[in-house]
Amino acid sequence: MGHQTGKNHPSQPARPALRKLSAMNTPDLWDQTSGVYTAPEISAHAPLAERMRPRSIAEFSGQEHLIGDGRILRRMIETDSLASLILWGPPGCGKTTLAHIIAAETKSHFIFFSAILSGVKEIRETFREAERYSARGIRTILFIDEIHRFNKAQQDAFLPYIEKGVVTVIGATTENPSFEVIAPLLSRCRVLTLQQLEPDAVRRLLIQAMADCQRGLGDLSISATDEALDFLAAQAGGDARSALNTLEVAAGLASAPLSNLENVGSITLEIAQEALQKKALLYDKGGEEHYNVISAFIKSLRGSAPDAALYWLARMIEAGEDPIFILRRMIIMASEDIGNADPRALQMAVSALQAFQVIGMPEGRIILGQAVTYLATAPKSNASYVGIDSALAEVRKSGALPVPLHIRNAPTKLMKEQGYGKGYQYVHDYDDGYAGQECLPERLAGQKYYEPKGHGYEKSIVERMEWLKNRKDRAS
């Protein structure tokens, strides 16, 4: 079963050498005789997800790309060639569980460390203890939960001990290590990406928990309808811990009372919905999922997929995203990806922002929906976006080229005497309102930056530009 659960085990005694440290962190799991990992004692009152934590690779479900036969993590364990690792994946996918299993399979000394509660002082105390085990030929696995919460100085403290082999670090993070873990530490670790569990895998875990008489709910003779299991598995969002703990709540609701086993019933869809209440969507406004969802939203708008755009909009609204942030991104998109193919798109996006500021939520969702569907179905062109970037690249390459004399301003007599403005052709002196005069610096004469695509209104722009070119050619 691939899931991570709570980590405190109050019944486990603190090690004397680290009594002060253990008050801040979960006591490490060790055997006083062998000095290696031993499975923790799990209280009968612990949450179901904790009781059902897998104890071996054979019990672990999911992440076959890492622990399947011949896969990288299984090979590391079987050949005793374990390297320091960063386990990157969403909540409940099995990061902490895998760390415990690795320690058990490799017979290693195991220390759990919390990035939230610990500082450099505690890190150094832990490393001194690890050095004593290393001198006895025993590997220490230092599991660091939420490693992304350590600052640069704290992460730097790991480097010499990893380099010397004093510890094998296993860090767990829900954040992209490329952004949250310093480069020297990343270079000394293998990053393994854990995947969100599929609903079918979560469903199997729920069935297993109901059947397990020792650790699960089997002693309560609890059953569940297919609809209830499908609902719990689908709503878990790949988080096995969440699914199992919700199942335990549902089992309590299905019994009346729970202690009277004769009245234990079946978990129905209604009971599962009551137990779940409303699941918070996986959407950390400051984390990677925030950027994943907004990226999906913008790409759906750009890809002229209104249904997908509405779905991602709904995801953000339901997760509590700031609608003003969404609208600002829509304004950018209207200019970047639609541009002159439909000039009204920018007007629509700006109007939507102004209207939302007047109306607010919940009615503001209607304004958002209208703007999203308009932008998604509008013709697309990034010609203006490409044009300004091309012009900027030219400026950076060519520098400040002189302004042609004929289009310079001449507010003084001296400037006029120096030729400023001489030869300027005033377009309104021409019947068709076009003189065809070159306005670029001499070195760049004839250069093109704006190339309209010919979609939507830009088709008219293409025709207009072609006429201007022919008119200029005739004049020359």
N, C-alpha and C positions, 0 to 999 in steps of 0.2 A: 504494500500500500504506500503510495507516494504522497506523504503529507507531512507538514511540520506542525508541531503542537507546542503546548506550554512546556517550560523547561525546568521549573523549580521542583525539587524533590525534598520536602522538609524532613523526611525521615532519614535522609542520608547524612551521616556525621561529617562535620567540617574537618579537613586535615589540619593537624596542629600547626604545621609549618606555615599554613596560609589561612589561619583562622580569621585574621582581619580581612583578607581578600575575599574569603568565602562568604563573608557577611554581605558583600556587594554583588557577588556573582553566584551562579549555581555551583554547588560543590562539585569538584571533578569526580568522575566515576573511576574508582581504582580499587585494587585488591592489596591489602597491607602486606601480604606474603609475596605475591608475584610482582606487584607494582604495575599491573596492566589493567586494561578496561574490564569492568564487570557491568552487567546489565543493571540498571537502576531498579529499586523496589518501587512498584507502582501501587499506589493506594487504591483500594476498591472504590473509593469515593472520587477518584480522579475523573475528569471528563472522559467521555467515550473515546474521543480522538486520541487522548493520551494512552488510554488502556489498549487501544488497537494499534499502537505504533508498531510497525514491523521491526523484528529483531534480527533479521538476516536478509541477504539478497534474495533468497528463495521466497520470502514473504513480501518483498517489495513489489509494488505494482506501478507500472508506468516508467517513463524514462528509458525505454528499451534501447534508444540510440546511444546511451551511456553504459548501461549495465547488462545489455543482452550479450549473448555468447560472442566472444571475440571483440566486443566493443571496448573503447578506451579505458573506462573506469574499471570494468571487470578485469581487464588485462593488468592494470596497475596493481589491483588487489591480489590477483592470483600469482603474479610474478614478484610480489613484494617490492615493487618499484614505484611506490607512491610518491608523487611530487606535491608541492604546495599547490592548492587549488583555490579558485574563486568560483563558487556555485552561484550562478545568476539565474533567477527565475521568479515567477509571480508567487504571491502568498499561497501556502498550502500545497505546493508541488513536490515537497519532499526534501528540501535542502538540509534541515536539521536532522531528519531521520537518516538521510544518507551519511551524514557525518558520524552519527552513532554507529551505524552499521560498518562503516570503514574502520573505525577504531576496534570494534569487536572482531571483525574478520582478520585484521592485521595484528591483533593482540598488542595494541598500543596503549600507552598512558594517555588519558583523555582529559582535557581541561576545557570547560565551557567558559567563554568570555563574552561579556556584553559590551558592545561599543557605546551603549547609552550610559552605563554606570561606571565605566573605568577610564583611567587616565594613564599617563606615561609611567607614573610611580608604580601602579599596579601591574603594568606590562612588564616592568623590569623585575619585580618580585617574582612574577610567573616564570620569566626566563631563567632566573637563578635556580628555581626549582627544577625546570626542565634540564638544565645543565647537569644537575645531580643524577637525574635519570639517564641522561645521555652517557654519563661516565660509567653507568652500569650496563650499557648496551641496549637500553630500552628507548624506543622511539616515543616522543611526545607529540600527540596531535593537539594543536591549539585551535579550537573551533571558535571563530569570532562571528557572533551574530550581528547582522546589520553593520558590516565592516565599512560601508559607505559613510557612516556617521563619525568615523574617526577623522580628525583633521590631519593635515600634512605632517605635522611634527609627530603625532602619534603613529601614523603609518610608517614614517621614517624609522621609528624605533624598532620595527620588526626586521628591517633589512639585514643587519649583521648576523642575527641569530638564524635567519633562514639561510643566509649565505654559508654559515658554518655548519648547518645541519642540526643545530640544537633543537629546533622544532620543525614540524611540518604543519604549516598553517592551512586551515580550511576556512575560508571566509564565505559568508552567505550574504547575498544582497538582492534586493528587488530592483535596484537601480542599475543603469548601464555602467559597467565598470570603466569603460573608456572615459567617462566624464567624472566618476566619483572616486576612483582609485588612482593613486599617483603612479606615474610611468615606471619608476624603478621597482615598485612592488609588483606591478602588472608583469614586468619582464621576468620576474622570478616565479610567477605562478602560471598555471594552466587555467584558462577560463573555460568552464564547462557550462553550457546553456541548458537549463532545465525547461521543459515545455509545460504549458498549462495542461492539466489532465482533461482528457475527453470525457463527455458525459457518460459514455458506456463504461469507462474505467471507474468513474465515481460511483455509478450504479452498482457495479460488482463489489465495491468496497462496502456499500450500504448493506447489500445482501449478506456479505461475509460477517459484518458486525451483528446482524440479527441472528445469525446461525452459531456464532461463537459463544459457547456456554461459559467459558472461563473468563474471558475478557470483555465480551460484547454483551448483547441483549438476549442471548439464547436462553438464559435461565428465566426470562420473563415470558417466554413463548410469544413474543411479539411477531406479528406479521404485517405486511404492508401491501396495498394494492399496487398494480403496475402503474396506474396513473400517479399515485403518490411518489413512487420511486422515480419515475420519469421526471416529475416536477422537481423533486429535491436535487436530482442529478443535474438537471438543466440550469436550475437557479444558483447552483453552487459556484458557477463561474470558474470551474476547474480547481476550486479550493476544497481539498478533501477534508481538511480540519473543520471547515465551516459546515460541510455536508453532514459529517458524522455527529457533530455537536447539535445540529438542528434535528437530526434523527433522534437523538436522545431526548430532546425536548418534546418531540412528537410522540415518543413512546410514553412519556409522562402524561401527556394529554389524552392518549388513547386508553389509559388505565384510570379506573375510578373506584377507589384511589389506587395509586401504584402499588401500595403494600398489600392490597387485596387481589391476589393473583387470579382468583376466579373471575374477576371482572375485567381482566386484561383483554383488550380487543384488538382490532386491526387499525393500522394507520391508513386513513383514507386521504383522498386529495384535499378535502376540507381541513382535516387535522394538520396535514403538512403545510397548507397555506397559513393556518393559524400559528403554527410553530415558527414559521419563517418570518411572519409579519412582512416587512419590506426589506429586501436585501439591498445594502448599499452597493452601488456599482463600483467596479474596479476602475478608479479614476482619481489618481493623485495629481492635484493641480500643479504641484511643483515637480512631478516626476515624469518618467518616460511615457507612461500611458497617456498623460495629458497631451504630449506631442504626437503620439501615435494617432489619437482620435482626431485631433484638429487636422493632422495631415490627411487622414482618410476623408474628412469632410471637404477640405479644399480640393483634393484630387477628384472627388465625386462631382463637385461643381464644375471643375475644369473638364471632366470627362463627359459632361452633359448627361449625368445620371441622377435625375431629380429624386427618385425613390431612395437611392443610397444616401444622397445628401440629406434628405429628411430624416433618415434613420440615424445618421451620425449627429445631426442637430439634436434629435431627441435624446440621444445618449448623453450629450453635453448638458442639455437642460435638466435632465433627470438627475445627473450627478452633481448639479449645483454650480456649473460653470457660470461665470459672469457673462450675461448676454452682451454687454458692451464690448467685451473682448471678442466675442464671435462676430459682432457687427463690424468691428474695425477690420478684422481679417477679411470679411466680405467686401468691404470698400476697396481694400488692396487688390483682392482678386478681380473685382469688376474692372479695374484699370489694367492690371497685369495680364489677365487671361482673356478678357473680352475686348477692352479698349474701344477702338473706333468701329469694330464690327457691329457694335450696338452702343452708341454713346449714351443711350438712356439707362444702361446698366449701372453706370456710376451714379447717375441721378437717383435711381431706385435704391441703391445701397445707402447713399447719404440720407435720403428721405426716410428710409427704414430706421436708421439710427436716430434721427430727430423724432420720428413718431414714437419710437420705443421710449425715448427719454420722457415723453409726455404721458404715455399710457402705462408703462411698467408691466410687471407680471401680475396675474397670469395671462391677461389678454394679449400681452406683448408677444406671446408665442405665435399668434396669428400673423402678426406683422413679420416676424422672423420667417415663418413658413412661406408667406407670399414672396418675400425677397429671395429666399433660397430657390424656390421653384422658377422664378424669373431668371436668376443668374444661371441656374443649371441648364435651362432650355435656350438661352441666348446663343447666337453664333459666337464663335471664339476666334480671337486673334491676339497674339502677343507681340505684334509688330511694333507698337509704341514702346513696350518694355524693352524689346531687343534694340530698338532705335536709340533710346537714351543711353543704354549700356554701351552700345557701339560708339556713340559720340563721346562718352566719358573715357572709354579706352583710347580714343584718338587724342583727346586732350592730354591724358597722362603720358602718351607716347610722344606727342609733338610739342607739348608745352604751350606757352602763351604766344601763339602766332599773331602777327600784327593784323589789326582790323584794316580791311581795304579802305583807302582814302575816301572813296565815293560814298561809303555808308557811315563815315564818322560824323559825329555831331560837330558843328562849327559855331559855338556861341560867341566867339570873339573875332575881331578883325584879323588878329595875327593868325588864328587857325584857318580862316578863310584864305589868307594870303599863302598859307602853306599847302593849300589844296584840299583841306578837309571839306567833304561834301561835294566836291567838284565832280560833275558828271552823273550825279544821282538822278535816277529816273523815277519820278513820282507816278505811281501806278494809276492814280485817278485821272491823269492826263491822257490815258489811253482808253479807247472806246470799250475794249473788252476787259479793262481793269487788270491787265497783266503786261509787264514790261520785259520779263525774262532776264533781268539783270542778275549777274552772279553775286552772291552775298557771302560766300565762304572765303576764307583766306586764300591767297593766290596759290599756295602749295597744295591746297585741298580742293581746288576747283573741280566740280563735277562729281565729287564724292557722294555716295548714297548711304544713308543711315536708316531711313525709314522705308521699308518695303512692305506695303499693305498686302494682306493675304488674299483679298478678294472675297471674303466671307461677309454675309450680311451687308451692312451699310458700307463696309470697306470696298465692296464691289463698285459702288459709286465713286469712292475715293480713287480707286485704280483708274477708272475711266477719266476722272478729272485730271489726274497726274499724267496720263497718257496725252490728253489734250494739251496740257501745259508744256510737255516735252516737245510735241509737234510744233506748237506755237513758237517756242524758243528756237527750235531748229530753223524754222522759216525766217525768224528775225535775224539769225546769224548768217 
